[in-house]
Amino acid sequence: MAVNEEQYRKIRAELEGRATLVAVSKTKPEADIRALYALGQRDFGENYVQEVRDKQAVLPVDIRWHFIGHLQRNKVKDIAPFVHLIHGVDSDRLLKEINKQAAKCGRVIDCLLQVHIAQEETKFGLDEPELKAVVAAVLAEPEAYAHIRLCGLMGMASHSDDAAKVGEEFVALKGLFDGVVAEYTLPAFKYLSMGMSGDYAMAVAAGSNMVRIGSLLFGARDYPQVG
Ligand SMILES: *Cc1c(COP(=O)(O)O)cnc(C)c1O
């Protein structure tokens, strides 16, 4: 399956100066990643720990690997040496484990806190009080979190054809993001990761500055996503 080069150029042009494009390459072969890489793409998103490890081992070292899936604590050590940004941090316990593994690697790992914005029950993420509790915990004890950096928020809208509902969810997340920026002193807190193939234009209109796009670039995935 070849990558859609025309679509890639179109999306890059649309996002220029507004949002970082994370090309979501989960389930896709190395050849597809190399094809986008050859066009200048450097940010790639993966959901599965084993898969990103395998790809990272053989693909160019200047690729920035974004982990966008649900991350289990016992797998953090497998991506800690190389991961560029972890999008789906949804608990203080996970943040502490990332900090611990980052310390072992002598790194500081950038993290986004995942917020639950969809009405669906199945999506992971923090609600507003939980989000504020995690931020407050990090600020209260900076030395305990010296190896992580809170860089923003991530969210997934409802999987729905109801554009008004999806749009409202994005606007709500942008509101939360602005609220955190206003309330806390977090110098690196600048990314709002929201928007996928089906809804990225609405997400960017609502204030997203990082979108995660897979199927529009790489075609439909061969097997269903889990997690
Ligand atoms: C798979 C996935 C994407 C990309 O989805 P597309 O609809 O293929 O663009 C974005 N974000 C997350 C968290 C994903 O799991």
The ligand as a Gaussian input file, in Angstrom:
#p B3LYP/6-31G(d) Opt

LIG

0 1
 C       -5.036000       5.476000      15.174000
 C       -5.020000       6.769000      15.885000
 C       -5.007000       7.992000      15.189000
 C       -5.097000       8.099000      13.680000
 O       -6.361000       7.752000      13.257000
 P       -6.830000       8.015000      11.711000
 O       -8.288000       8.057000      11.818000
 O       -6.317000       6.852000      10.938000
 O       -6.222000       9.289000      11.285000
 C       -4.920000       9.162000      15.924000
 N       -4.854000       9.151000      17.263000
 C       -4.873000       8.010000      17.969000
 C       -4.796000       8.071000      19.448000
 C       -4.956000       6.790000      17.312000
 O       -5.005000       5.656000      18.025000

